[in-house]
């Protein structure tokens, strides 16, 4: 069983609750264990960073600091929400590359008794974990009720596969991971591209 730290974020605990419920329902079936980051806070979605750069990264950095305290057999934080994933990944990257930002964020975190050392965590999206770690064959072998006959349209959005600095997806300009997962689950009667 692969273990990950899980950052649920606001949307998965509210408007996208069925997404979280589905993930919780299949974790054991796909040999994945997700441990919630304790006492997490909102990441500010995508707008906050444009308004107040340092507080925005400190807000996100707090989640990284909390997750780094929970490292227990894994240093990978998984987010299911695209905006949360992007914020966590960008802040991690910016703190690693920008010493001044790292100092300012850690000064803010120190007020709450926290700190974060960039590079401690690996930030990944749930699609990346399912596609690259669980794998298509594993999914195909565990299907109980195929998607046969359903008409589905995969939607990637613009924040999961681009940018793809760790080259987790075959072609970020024409992503197919979700399409391939849907085929492994059924196959559905058709997908729209």
Helices and strands as residue ranges (DSSP letters): E 2-7, H 9-13, H 17-26, G 28-30, E 32-36, H 48-51, H 53-69, E 76-79, H 82-97, H 99-110, E 122-125, H 126-128, I 129-134, H 136-142, E 151-152, H 177-184, E 190-191
